[in-house]
Amino acid sequence: MAALRFQHDHEPLYRVVRRGWDDPLDASFSRQRADRRWNTPDFAALYCCCHELVARAVTHDLLGLAAVDVEDLQPAYRPQLAEVGWSGEVVDLVTVEGTAAAGFATDYPAGVGKASTRAAAEAWHSDGAEGVCCRSASLHRLGRTQWAGDHRPFGEVAVYPDNAGQDPSLLRRRDDLDWLRKVP
């Protein structure tokens, strides 16, 4: 599958993990379920966000889908924000041109199921892609429909550790929940 790529080089990336996880850079969890968006059980993806606001939206989306408030969770299961250092060449699913070249409608992620994204991810991973930079499906579920300009306020990155020329590095773990509080 043809796709446009670009050098993704802003840092940090933001990864939401359970507070009790020993290694926030361990991507093996992504292989445990067959319904991930950008990987299959055959290869891992390290799911990250391009901005703290995206990490907040993803977390609120997941908690909302589970009908859980963060205060309801045991401390070890509460979300923690890990700041990740990484750069590499990624498939472009943030621009109109990139989504079209990848075979998706220009309003992606609208109407695109995980089976379609997994099939594309399999092809890109086997073609050596270091990852995928995409529009946040969580933000879309929360009502966002505009995707123009700098991708950081709406972007997510799935890094393929097996293909990455640079290993992701942990810059810091945030022990506070200030990042999760909604902006008034």
C-alpha positions, 0 to 999 in steps of 0.5 A: 500500500503506497503511503507518504512518510515524513520525519517525525522529530518533535519531542517529547511524545506522551504515553499514557500508562498505568502507574504500576507499570514497571517499564512504560516503554514496553510495547509487548502489551500491544501484542496481547489483543488482536483488536489494536488499531495500528498493530497485530499480535505479530508485531508490537507498537508503542502507542504515544500522543504528540501533545499532552492535550491528546494524551488527556483526551485519549485518557478521558475517552478510555475512562468514559468508554469504561464508565469509570472516574479516575478516582474509582481506580486503585492507585496502581491502575491510575493513569500516569504520563510518560514523556518519551524521546523518539524520532523517526520516519513515519507514515503520514495519516495526519495530512489530507495528502497523506490519508489519501495516499494511504487509501483512506478517505480525507476525513479519516478517522471518520468511518474507518474501522480497526480492521482497515487500519490493521491491514494497512499497518501490516503492509507498512510494518513489513515494508519497514515503516518505523511507525504511523502518525495519525489523527486521534480517533479518541479526539474524533469520538469526542467531536473533533473534525478539523485536522489542518495545520500542525499535527501535534494538537491532534496527532498520535504516533504508533512506533514500531520498535522492531523497525525503529532506527532509534530506540524510544527513551524515557525522558520522565514519568509524571507522578501528578494528575495535573495533566489529566485535569480538563482545561476550563 
